[in-house]
């Protein structure tokens, strides 16, 4: 079984990504097994941030690495929050809570009807076979919806409680966990990467 390190310190992401990777015969290892700390996410795109994290994790672990970067994009806000989704409500050195980020988003969309609330979750997943891999494998996933005018349950992760999926008549936070994982932008991006790896025989 191929071993790789998951370049994230977020236990929720590990729990979401690991079962998907095991479908491909991959043994995912948490980066905490090898090192502590996070690389600075200072790229201008999801792909740049994911690539930086993957190279860092591979260098620290000596193993192939897989990393993701993701966020919410709202069309009428020019793609914001985008790569600053986790710190959208940031002011100075203050690190905002998820609830503060959601409130900032709702304030920015105040007065707009649903035609201006179209949004998508976007994710870039990057695989590197080693730290200096000149041909990283990149997968992109999107999950489309609309932003509600107020949270539904108050229990969602990130923006899940205001991200409405019309086809499912639910917010992301109202979906069972297994269904959320199956449909998510992150899972889509992982499938893209793993399909490319299998097709191009990057590993046995």
Residue pairs with C-beta under 8 A, 6 or more apart in sequence:
1 25
1 26
1 27
2 25
2 26
2 27
2 64
2 203
2 204
3 26
3 27
3 29
3 63
3 64
4 21
4 26
4 27
4 28
4 29
4 63
4 64
4 65
4 66
4 127
5 28
5 29
5 30
5 31
5 33
5 34
5 57
5 58
5 60
5 61
5 63
5 64
5 65
5 66
6 13
6 14
6 17
6 18
6 21
6 28
6 29
6 30
6 31
6 57
6 65
6 66
6 67
7 31
7 53
7 54
7 56
7 57
7 58
7 65
7 66
7 67
8 14
8 17
8 31
8 53
8 67
8 68
9 31
9 32
9 36
9 37
9 38
12 157
13 68
13 186
14 28
14 30
16 181
16 184
16 186
16 187
17 28
17 66
17 68
17 186
17 190
18 28
19 181
20 181
20 187
20 190
20 191
21 28
21 66
21 190
21 194
22 28
24 194
24 197
24 198
26 194
28 66
29 61
29 63
31 57
31 60
31 61
33 61
34 57
34 60
34 61
34 63
35 57
35 60
35 61
38 53
39 52
39 53
39 56
41 49
41 52
41 53
41 69
41 83
42 49
42 52
43 49
43 51
43 52
43 69
43 83
44 83
45 83
45 124
46 69
46 70
46 71
46 83
46 122
46 123
46 124
47 69
47 124
47 126
47 138
47 140
49 69
49 83
49 124
50 67
50 68
50 69
50 124
50 125
50 126
50 138
51 67
51 126
51 128
51 136
51 138
52 67
53 65
53 67
53 68
53 69
53 126
54 65
54 66
54 67
54 126
54 127
54 128
54 136
55 65
55 128
55 131
55 132
55 133
57 65
57 67
58 64
58 65
58 128
58 129
58 130
58 131
58 133
59 131
64 127
64 128
64 129
64 130
64 203
65 127
65 128
66 125
66 126
66 127
66 190
66 193
67 125
67 126
68 123
68 124
68 125
68 126
68 186
68 189
68 190
69 83
69 123
69 124
70 85
70 121
70 122
70 123
70 124
70 185
70 186
71 81
71 82
71 83
71 84
71 85
71 86
71 121
71 122
72 81
72 82
72 85
72 105
72 119
72 120
72 121
72 122
72 158
72 159
72 163
73 79
73 80
73 81
73 82
73 119
73 120
73 121
73 122
74 80
74 81
74 105
74 109
74 117
74 118
74 119
74 147
75 116
75 118
75 119
76 109
76 112
76 116
76 117
76 118
77 108
77 109
80 88
80 108
81 88
81 101
81 105
82 122
84 90
85 101
85 158
85 159
86 101
86 158
87 95
87 96
87 101
88 96
88 101
88 104
88 105
89 96
89 100
89 101
89 103
89 104
90 96
96 104
98 157
98 158
98 159
101 158
101 159
102 151
102 159
102 161
102 162
105 147
105 159
105 162
106 147
106 149
106 150
106 162
109 116
109 117
109 147
109 149
114 146
117 146
117 147
117 148
118 144
118 145
118 146
119 144
119 145
119 146
119 147
119 163
120 142
120 143
120 144
120 145
120 185
121 142
121 143
121 145
121 159
121 163
121 172
121 184
121 185
122 140
122 141
122 142
122 185
123 140
123 141
123 142
123 184
123 185
123 186
123 188
123 189
124 138
124 139
124 140
124 189
125 138
125 139
125 140
125 141
125 186
125 189
125 190
125 192
125 193
126 136
126 137
126 138
126 139
126 193
127 136
127 137
127 193
127 197
127 202
128 136
128 137
129 202
129 203
137 193
137 196
137 197
137 202
138 193
139 188
139 189
139 190
139 191
139 192
139 193
139 194
139 196
140 188
140 189
140 192
141 184
141 185
141 186
141 187
141 188
141 189
141 190
141 191
141 192
142 185
142 188
143 165
143 172
143 183
143 184
143 185
143 188
144 165
145 163
145 164
145 165
145 166
145 172
146 163
146 164
146 166
147 159
147 162
147 163
147 164
148 162
148 163
148 164
148 171
150 162
151 161
151 162
152 161
152 162
152 171
152 173
152 174
153 161
153 171
153 173
153 174
154 161
155 161
155 173
156 162
156 163
156 171
156 172
156 173
157 173
159 172
160 171
160 172
160 173
161 171
161 172
161 173
162 171
163 171
163 172
163 173
164 170
164 171
165 171
165 172
165 175
168 175
172 180
175 183
181 187
196 202
197 203
